[in-house]
Amino acid sequence: MNKVLEDNILYLNEWMRYNPSLKESLKIENNKLLHNNESINLNEVYLPEMLYNETFRKDIPLETEITGNDLFNIIKLYYQTNEILKKEEAETKDSPEVINIEIKNNSNNEFLVFTDEHNKKYRFNTNTPEKIINIYNELKQTRRRITIKDLERVIKNAN
């Protein structure tokens, strides 16, 4: 049994010990958490990380606060979120890093030029270049590496 699975089973059993009503609808079988006709592979998500959320940590032991259905859905969303983050990470891993952004003018149009780590330039037409530069600067404060894919995704979500 791998360490992730072992820790997950340990945590689920502890949660069920503090909130016995969870046992009514959740079952651990092999490497899966079962609820109704659904299952989650417990090898692919690390449940103890969920406990970093203080509100969640306080509600688990209270039968009136969280049910087995609630907990399963929370774990399921956590699992799906991790899958999305892994996919995004894989996509951006091969994407070149943005090292510069400039506002350029031609005739009466303003546009942005992104320069990547290979000195390749990308033109981005926008009516709000300052907004895009602000988005880039905000990203720089939270990440040490911003790729073209990262910037593309954030700009798309901002619009």
C-alpha positions as CSV (number, residue, x, y, z in Angstrom):
1,M,0.0,0.0,0.0
2,N,1.4,3.4,-0.9
3,K,1.8,6.3,1.5
4,V,-1.0,8.4,0.0
5,L,-3.5,5.6,0.1
6,E,-2.4,4.7,3.7
7,D,-2.8,8.3,4.9
8,N,-6.1,8.7,3.1
9,I,-7.6,5.6,4.7
10,L,-6.2,6.7,8.1
11,Y,-7.9,10.2,7.7
12,L,-11.2,8.8,6.5
13,N,-11.3,6.3,9.4
14,E,-10.6,9.1,11.9
15,W,-13.3,11.3,10.3
16,M,-15.7,8.4,10.6
17,R,-14.7,7.8,14.2
18,Y,-15.5,11.4,15.1
19,N,-18.6,11.5,13.0
20,P,-20.2,8.0,13.0
21,S,-23.0,9.1,10.6
22,L,-20.4,9.2,7.8
23,K,-20.2,5.4,8.0
24,E,-23.8,5.1,6.9
25,S,-23.1,6.4,3.4
26,L,-19.4,6.1,2.8
27,K,-17.4,2.9,2.5
28,I,-13.7,2.3,1.8
29,E,-13.0,-0.7,-0.4
30,N,-9.6,-1.6,-1.8
31,N,-8.2,1.8,-2.9
32,K,-11.6,3.5,-3.4
33,L,-14.0,5.6,-1.4
34,L,-17.5,4.5,-2.3
35,H,-20.8,6.4,-2.1
36,N,-24.0,5.2,-3.8
37,N,-22.9,4.3,-7.3
38,E,-19.8,6.5,-7.4
39,S,-16.2,6.0,-6.4
40,I,-13.0,8.0,-6.0
41,N,-9.6,6.5,-6.3
42,L,-7.8,7.2,-3.1
43,N,-4.4,6.9,-4.7
44,E,-4.8,10.0,-6.7
45,V,-5.8,12.6,-4.1
46,Y,-4.2,13.5,-0.8
47,L,-7.0,14.1,1.6
48,P,-5.0,15.5,4.6
49,E,-4.4,18.6,2.4
50,M,-8.1,19.3,2.7
51,L,-7.7,19.9,6.4
52,Y,-5.7,23.1,5.7
53,N,-9.2,24.6,5.4
54,E,-10.0,25.5,9.0
55,T,-13.8,25.7,8.5
56,F,-13.9,22.3,6.9
57,R,-11.7,20.8,9.7
58,K,-14.2,22.1,12.3
59,D,-17.3,20.8,10.6
60,I,-16.2,17.2,9.9
61,P,-16.8,15.9,13.4
62,L,-20.2,17.4,13.8
63,E,-23.0,15.2,12.5
64,T,-25.3,18.2,12.1
65,E,-22.7,20.0,10.0
66,I,-21.5,17.5,7.4
67,T,-23.0,14.3,6.0
68,G,-21.5,11.4,4.2
69,N,-23.0,12.8,1.0
70,D,-21.5,16.2,1.7
71,L,-18.1,14.8,2.5
72,F,-18.1,12.6,-0.7
73,N,-19.0,15.6,-2.8
74,I,-16.3,17.8,-1.2
75,I,-13.7,15.0,-1.8
76,K,-15.0,14.6,-5.4
77,L,-14.6,18.3,-6.1
78,Y,-11.2,18.3,-4.5
79,Y,-10.2,15.4,-6.7
80,Q,-11.6,17.1,-9.9
81,T,-9.8,20.3,-9.0
82,N,-6.5,18.5,-8.6
83,E,-7.0,16.8,-11.9
84,I,-7.6,20.2,-13.6
85,L,-4.5,21.7,-11.9
86,K,-2.3,18.7,-13.0
87,K,-3.6,19.1,-16.5
88,E,-2.9,22.9,-16.5
89,E,0.6,22.3,-15.0
90,A,1.4,19.8,-17.8
91,E,0.2,22.2,-20.4
92,T,2.2,25.1,-19.1
93,K,5.3,23.1,-18.4
94,D,6.3,23.2,-22.1
95,S,5.0,26.7,-22.7
96,P,7.7,29.4,-23.0
97,E,8.0,32.0,-20.2
98,V,6.9,35.5,-20.8
99,I,9.8,37.9,-20.1
100,N,8.4,41.2,-21.3
101,I,5.2,43.0,-22.3
102,E,5.1,46.2,-24.2
103,I,2.3,48.5,-25.5
104,K,2.9,49.3,-29.2
105,N,1.1,51.6,-31.6
106,N,0.5,51.3,-35.3
107,S,-1.6,53.9,-37.1
108,N,-4.3,54.5,-34.5
109,N,-4.4,51.1,-32.9
110,E,-2.8,50.1,-29.7
111,F,-1.7,46.5,-29.1
112,L,0.5,44.4,-26.8
113,V,3.6,42.5,-27.7
114,F,4.6,39.7,-25.4
115,T,8.3,38.5,-25.7
116,D,9.1,35.0,-24.5
117,E,12.3,33.5,-23.2
118,H,13.3,32.5,-26.8
119,N,12.9,36.1,-27.9
120,K,9.8,35.1,-29.9
121,K,7.2,37.9,-30.0
122,Y,3.4,37.5,-29.8
123,R,1.0,40.2,-30.7
124,F,-2.2,40.6,-28.7
125,N,-4.9,43.0,-29.8
126,T,-6.9,44.6,-27.0
127,N,-8.8,47.7,-26.1
128,T,-7.5,47.6,-22.6
129,P,-3.7,47.0,-22.7
130,E,-3.3,48.5,-19.2
131,K,-5.7,45.9,-17.8
132,I,-3.6,43.1,-19.3
133,I,-0.4,44.5,-18.0
134,N,-1.9,44.8,-14.6
135,I,-3.0,41.1,-14.8
136,Y,0.5,40.2,-15.8
137,N,2.0,42.1,-12.9
138,E,-0.4,40.5,-10.4
139,L,0.6,37.1,-11.7
140,K,4.3,38.0,-11.3
141,Q,3.7,38.6,-7.6
142,T,2.3,35.1,-7.0
143,R,4.4,33.0,-9.5
144,R,8.1,33.0,-10.3
145,R,7.4,31.8,-13.9
146,I,4.6,33.0,-16.1
147,T,4.2,31.2,-19.4
148,I,2.4,32.2,-22.5
149,K,-0.3,29.5,-21.6
150,D,-0.7,30.9,-18.1
151,L,-1.2,34.4,-19.4
152,E,-3.5,33.3,-22.1
153,R,-5.7,31.4,-19.6
154,V,-5.8,34.3,-17.1
155,I,-6.6,36.8,-19.9
156,K,-9.4,34.6,-21.2
157,N,-10.9,34.3,-17.7
158,A,-10.7,38.0,-17.1
159,N,-12.8,38.8,-20.2
